[in-house]
Amino acid sequence: MNIRHALGQQLIIGISGHTLTADEKKFLVENNIGGICLFGRNVAEPKQVRDLCAEIQSLRHQLPEKTPFFISIDMEGGRVHRLKPPFTQWPALKLVGDLDAPTVAFNFAQRMGVELMSVGINLDFAPCLDVYTNPKNTVIGDRAISTNPLQVEKMASALIRGYIKSGVISCAKHFPGHGDTVIDSHEDLPVEEADLKRLNEVELVPFKKALRSRVDMVMTSHIKFKNIDPSGPVTFSEFFLKKIIREELKYRGIIVSDDLGMKALASHYPMDEIPVKALQAGVDLLLYCNEPEAPPVAIESLISAVAQERLNKAELEASQRRILDLKKVKLLVPDPKPIEQVLEIVGQEEHQYLADCIRKGIIPEGQITKQEPSPNKKRPGTPVFFFN
């Protein structure tokens, strides 16, 4: 695989509409791009979503190693919910956390994942594991499970197990925690006062659990913790990515950036430097969602950085190996199901019932299992769950 094709596997990019344009197809194939991220502009009813995913995956046969695409989406429930009815409309994660029932969390994630997989979406940028500690933080709000790190920790494992059961790739975000910020990183770079002691006691608690629970990916936040690494945001921080995630937490999965087009980075760094700095810090997958001019710039700047020996080839090869290894395990059957099966799965009565119960604050009948003590009383031990 040549250097362009190898680096292309490290990008997930957005597309413009309900089908691929000729230019988009050409760029995906010529650069061996690793994946696509779908947004509201890309999705309508189930058949259209299924056909778009089939169209994307059909291009793999033109790639040098016929590697399947990651087809990703932000589906958390609540406000962050790209798919429209008749897809099940899942409630906000806070309502799942309020029920304090790990089996419900497991089924929430598993059944959401089953609907995604049926139409060919194989990667969900979820669950959100931010601890909601600042009531002025509107960008997170009810996207968070709880204000209590032990409650978020408790539910993290159940959610991840649910996604694993469904077959969809999961992603813990936004490392090391976005729950105390006021500034939205879509608009500018948040700068936080927290020190490492605070992060270990609060924000990192659920992430440590998630990384031990076989979560496939962890997403970096574009936040600068000036008392921990004043050099820049987490996405560019070797301390956070190499020392904490890789060395201390011994995580061997994929590190993916948040959208590199956000103003937290775009307003402070040149476009051609952003992908280089992210890979230097230890990011494996670069996410570009909404700026069509950015991925071509990223590819060319990365090729130049390799030629100038600004990027470590051994580290690049390790990242690319992690990506390909995950695809070999999780994308054995990358194509969506036939439309007849899709229509039987999407929005099925069992899924709607679960979503409605969560909204009403009710644990569905038959989903009460052995539970841990509430984290408000004491720290939970290692739980034993008997999932449906």
KOLTOR-991221 format. One line per field, with one value per residue (C-alpha): residue in one letter; x negated, y negated, z. Coordinates in nm, 3 decimals. Example, Ala and Ser with C-alpha at 12.3 -4.5 7.8 and 13.67 -1.06 7.14 Angstrom:
2
residuo A,S
east -1.230,-1.367
north 0.450,0.106
up 0.780,0.714
END
This chain:
388
residuo M,N,I,R,H,A,L,G,Q,Q,L,I,I,G,I,S,G,H,T,L,T,A,D,E,K,K,F,L,V,E,N,N,I,G,G,I,C,L,F,G,R,N,V,A,E,P,K,Q,V,R,D,L,C,A,E,I,Q,S,L,R,H,Q,L,P,E,K,T,P,F,F,I,S,I,D,M,E,G,G,R,V,H,R,L,K,P,P,F,T,Q,W,P,A,L,K,L,V,G,D,L,D,A,P,T,V,A,F,N,F,A,Q,R,M,G,V,E,L,M,S,V,G,I,N,L,D,F,A,P,C,L,D,V,Y,T,N,P,K,N,T,V,I,G,D,R,A,I,S,T,N,P,L,Q,V,E,K,M,A,S,A,L,I,R,G,Y,I,K,S,G,V,I,S,C,A,K,H,F,P,G,H,G,D,T,V,I,D,S,H,E,D,L,P,V,E,E,A,D,L,K,R,L,N,E,V,E,L,V,P,F,K,K,A,L,R,S,R,V,D,M,V,M,T,S,H,I,K,F,K,N,I,D,P,S,G,P,V,T,F,S,E,F,F,L,K,K,I,I,R,E,E,L,K,Y,R,G,I,I,V,S,D,D,L,G,M,K,A,L,A,S,H,Y,P,M,D,E,I,P,V,K,A,L,Q,A,G,V,D,L,L,L,Y,C,N,E,P,E,A,P,P,V,A,I,E,S,L,I,S,A,V,A,Q,E,R,L,N,K,A,E,L,E,A,S,Q,R,R,I,L,D,L,K,K,V,K,L,L,V,P,D,P,K,P,I,E,Q,V,L,E,I,V,G,Q,E,E,H,Q,Y,L,A,D,C,I,R,K,G,I,I,P,E,G,Q,I,T,K,Q,E,P,S,P,N,K,K,R,P,G,T,P,V,F,F,F,N
east 0.000,-0.150,-0.175,0.133,0.346,0.207,0.277,0.622,0.728,0.676,0.952,1.327,1.498,1.840,2.034,2.278,2.614,2.837,2.614,2.247,2.140,1.897,1.623,1.684,1.658,1.336,1.181,1.280,1.130,0.816,0.720,0.839,1.039,1.113,1.471,1.771,1.963,2.335,2.532,2.888,2.819,2.739,3.034,3.406,3.617,3.473,3.448,3.252,3.011,2.969,2.908,2.653,2.459,2.470,2.342,2.054,1.956,1.973,1.670,1.452,1.417,1.220,0.980,0.630,0.706,1.088,1.107,1.462,1.551,1.636,1.983,2.033,2.295,2.363,2.655,2.664,3.039,3.216,3.075,2.800,3.017,2.958,3.210,3.573,3.892,3.969,3.631,3.690,3.653,3.434,3.448,3.159,2.893,2.972,3.309,3.133,2.902,3.193,3.342,3.025,3.082,2.782,3.002,3.204,2.882,2.762,3.087,3.097,2.755,2.809,3.139,3.016,2.715,2.931,3.122,2.797,2.640,2.947,2.905,2.526,2.410,2.133,1.982,2.168,1.984,2.139,2.168,2.109,1.926,1.889,1.973,2.215,2.062,2.138,2.507,2.403,2.266,2.538,2.336,2.346,2.651,2.880,2.634,2.458,2.566,2.531,2.364,2.210,1.891,1.969,2.312,2.159,1.896,2.164,2.367,2.068,1.996,2.362,2.390,2.067,2.174,2.498,2.321,2.086,2.383,2.542,2.223,2.189,1.852,1.871,1.675,1.637,1.636,1.519,1.189,1.093,1.431,1.635,1.882,1.736,1.686,1.888,1.742,1.866,1.564,1.764,1.726,1.392,1.125,1.235,0.956,1.006,0.852,0.877,0.560,0.477,0.600,0.943,0.958,0.866,1.134,1.414,1.384,1.159,1.358,1.602,1.336,1.116,1.414,1.494,1.142,1.145,1.484,1.362,1.488,1.359,1.266,1.214,1.270,1.047,1.191,1.069,1.014,0.696,0.621,0.369,0.264,0.192,0.059,0.039,-0.098,0.246,0.576,0.608,0.627,0.270,0.140,-0.110,-0.068,0.303,0.291,-0.040,-0.110,0.242,0.438,0.163,-0.084,0.120,0.457,0.293,0.560,0.495,0.799,0.835,0.804,1.023,1.029,1.341,1.421,1.099,1.299,1.435,1.341,1.163,0.886,0.966,0.959,0.620,0.416,0.348,0.561,0.259,0.102,0.407,0.390,0.012,0.028,0.307,0.112,-0.206,-0.016,0.109,0.448,0.518,0.829,0.887,1.249,1.357,1.731,1.840,1.553,1.525,1.201,1.025,0.972,0.774,0.557,0.511,0.396,0.141,0.008,-0.033,-0.219,-0.453,-0.500,-0.602,-0.850,-0.995,-1.014,-0.787,-0.573,-0.705,-0.660,-0.649,-0.368,-0.180,-0.210,-0.085,0.218,0.296,0.261,0.509,0.758,0.728,0.737,1.062,1.216,1.115,1.290,1.597,1.669,1.684,2.026,2.014,2.315,2.659,2.939,3.201,3.465,3.736,3.535,3.452,3.820,3.885,3.607,3.632,3.877,4.009,4.260,4.016,3.777,4.054,4.179,3.833,3.785,4.129,4.064,3.736,3.905,4.168,3.907,4.029,3.812,3.972,4.123,3.877,3.568,3.504,3.188,2.940,2.830,2.540,2.592,2.657,2.326,2.480,2.447,2.117,1.877,2.001,1.792,1.753,2.110,2.264,2.525,2.767,2.865,3.161
north 0.000,-0.337,-0.627,-0.807,-0.497,-0.421,-0.773,-0.773,-0.491,-0.734,-0.972,-0.967,-1.240,-1.393,-1.392,-1.642,-1.474,-1.167,-1.004,-1.027,-1.278,-1.175,-1.387,-1.225,-0.875,-0.970,-1.114,-0.815,-0.566,-0.753,-0.822,-0.494,-0.688,-0.496,-0.600,-0.829,-1.022,-1.073,-1.378,-1.502,-1.622,-1.264,-1.072,-1.049,-0.733,-0.381,-0.278,-0.591,-0.542,-0.173,-0.248,-0.520,-0.282,-0.014,-0.266,-0.363,-0.003,0.091,-0.133,0.094,0.327,0.049,-0.001,0.152,0.402,0.391,0.263,0.190,-0.163,-0.275,-0.429,-0.636,-0.856,-1.049,-0.862,-0.924,-0.969,-1.292,-1.604,-1.415,-1.190,-1.199,-0.938,-1.037,-0.831,-0.551,-0.484,-0.454,-0.796,-0.721,-0.946,-1.145,-0.952,-1.137,-0.960,-0.626,-0.725,-0.838,-0.487,-0.349,-0.014,0.131,0.379,0.093,-0.080,0.241,0.286,-0.083,-0.053,0.294,0.212,-0.122,0.062,0.328,0.059,-0.110,0.215,0.312,0.012,0.047,-0.205,-0.023,-0.291,-0.501,-0.788,-0.695,-0.665,-1.013,-0.961,-1.323,-1.388,-1.682,-1.893,-2.243,-2.340,-2.625,-2.369,-2.365,-2.174,-1.860,-1.894,-1.592,-1.418,-1.315,-1.013,-1.188,-1.454,-1.173,-1.013,-0.682,-0.670,-0.741,-0.474,-0.225,-0.271,-0.295,0.077,0.169,-0.070,0.055,0.418,0.335,0.188,0.488,0.725,0.540,0.557,0.180,0.022,-0.202,-0.513,-0.666,-1.045,-1.320,-1.223,-1.321,-1.485,-1.775,-1.808,-2.112,-2.342,-2.652,-2.729,-2.508,-2.367,-2.403,-2.779,-2.827,-2.653,-2.584,-2.639,-2.455,-2.501,-2.136,-1.963,-1.595,-1.517,-1.656,-1.461,-1.136,-1.189,-1.297,-1.314,-1.014,-0.773,-0.655,-0.656,-0.421,-0.186,-0.217,-0.145,0.172,0.267,0.331,0.005,-0.004,-0.372,-0.674,-1.027,-1.319,-1.652,-1.986,-2.125,-2.283,-2.187,-2.459,-2.316,-1.973,-2.035,-2.406,-2.333,-2.292,-2.100,-1.732,-1.637,-1.768,-1.645,-1.360,-1.372,-1.289,-1.046,-0.865,-0.888,-0.861,-0.661,-0.435,-0.403,-0.449,-0.311,-0.057,-0.110,0.073,-0.041,-0.331,-0.697,-0.914,-1.293,-1.501,-1.695,-1.870,-2.143,-2.280,-2.639,-2.523,-2.421,-2.596,-2.942,-2.886,-2.665,-2.654,-2.400,-2.209,-2.179,-2.040,-1.679,-1.665,-1.780,-1.531,-1.233,-1.349,-1.350,-0.993,-1.018,-0.719,-0.837,-1.195,-1.308,-1.574,-1.636,-1.959,-2.119,-1.961,-2.143,-2.009,-1.636,-1.704,-1.954,-1.698,-1.423,-1.644,-1.793,-1.446,-1.319,-1.619,-1.562,-1.201,-1.311,-1.567,-1.301,-1.504,-1.195,-0.876,-0.595,-0.324,-0.507,-0.559,-0.190,-0.097,-0.325,-0.183,0.171,0.094,-0.042,0.254,0.507,0.357,0.366,0.730,0.822,0.594,0.544,0.904,0.837,0.466,0.448,0.351,0.603,0.643,0.371,0.622,0.710,0.345,0.254,0.534,0.412,0.032,-0.113,0.226,0.235,0.372,0.084,-0.178,-0.030,-0.051,-0.412,-0.512,-0.348,-0.535,-0.867,-0.795,-0.694,-0.333,-0.021,0.208,0.528,0.816,0.593,0.576,0.770,0.788,0.431,0.259,0.032,-0.327,-0.515,-0.792,-0.558,-0.385,-0.306,-0.002,0.311,0.527,0.583,0.902,0.840,1.087,0.920,1.015
up 0.000,-0.100,0.144,0.010,0.046,0.391,0.519,0.355,0.586,0.875,0.761,0.818,0.618,0.563,0.235,0.089,0.036,0.009,-0.256,-0.343,-0.607,-0.880,-0.718,-0.380,-0.527,-0.703,-0.386,-0.173,-0.418,-0.522,-0.160,-0.005,0.256,0.576,0.637,0.607,0.875,0.815,0.928,0.900,0.546,0.443,0.585,0.516,0.527,0.584,0.220,0.129,0.423,0.338,-0.030,0.053,0.279,0.008,-0.246,-0.017,0.055,-0.314,-0.369,-0.155,-0.451,-0.626,-0.333,-0.334,-0.055,-0.086,0.272,0.395,0.498,0.845,0.805,1.116,1.276,1.597,1.752,2.125,2.169,2.262,2.096,1.913,1.697,1.322,1.208,1.163,1.210,1.140,1.305,1.679,1.842,2.142,2.449,2.594,2.780,3.103,3.118,3.086,3.372,3.587,3.579,3.744,3.567,3.379,3.191,3.046,2.941,2.776,2.583,2.488,2.321,2.179,2.011,1.881,1.738,1.571,1.379,1.273,1.157,0.955,0.722,0.705,0.969,1.153,1.382,1.637,1.804,2.138,2.434,2.570,2.902,3.009,3.374,3.382,3.659,3.529,3.491,3.259,3.012,2.747,2.485,2.703,2.930,2.899,2.670,2.992,3.195,3.529,3.741,3.946,3.806,3.976,3.813,3.471,3.540,3.638,3.320,3.084,3.085,3.021,2.726,2.570,2.615,2.439,2.140,2.127,2.129,1.837,1.630,1.596,1.678,1.985,2.080,2.428,2.416,2.480,2.649,2.917,2.981,2.840,3.127,3.303,3.004,2.923,2.581,2.298,2.111,1.788,1.840,2.020,2.227,2.587,2.842,3.171,3.517,3.630,3.741,3.707,4.059,3.973,3.645,3.818,4.083,3.848,3.469,3.409,3.629,3.356,3.085,3.285,3.311,2.941,2.827,3.037,2.891,2.535,2.386,2.028,2.010,2.232,2.099,2.198,2.308,2.177,2.528,2.666,3.027,3.100,3.438,3.288,2.938,2.852,2.504,2.345,2.330,2.417,2.049,2.012,2.347,2.367,2.745,2.728,2.434,2.469,2.840,2.989,2.730,2.600,2.891,3.208,3.096,2.860,2.597,2.270,2.073,1.832,1.927,1.703,1.699,1.737,1.419,1.315,1.143,1.473,1.552,1.869,1.629,1.300,1.459,1.623,1.388,1.012,0.829,0.696,1.043,1.224,1.094,1.137,1.498,1.573,1.436,1.611,1.940,1.894,1.718,1.490,1.301,1.183,1.167,0.914,0.915,0.751,0.558,0.210,0.134,0.445,0.363,0.039,0.230,0.510,0.274,0.100,0.425,0.577,0.271,0.299,0.672,0.610,0.342,0.585,0.860,1.086,1.144,1.296,1.041,1.308,1.487,1.161,1.078,1.426,1.381,1.038,1.175,1.455,1.199,0.963,1.248,1.378,1.033,0.989,1.313,1.306,0.934,0.817,0.658,0.571,0.341,0.476,0.506,0.232,0.252,0.356,0.668,0.734,0.744,0.993,1.225,1.211,1.461,1.568,1.851,2.110,2.045,2.062,2.389,2.546,2.431,2.564,2.901,2.941,2.860,3.127,3.383,3.391,3.394,3.132,3.261,3.257,3.254,3.627,3.706,3.988,4.048,4.213,4.512,4.412,4.370,4.581,4.880,4.822,4.542,4.349,4.328,4.022,3.896,3.772,3.503,3.350,3.025,2.810
END
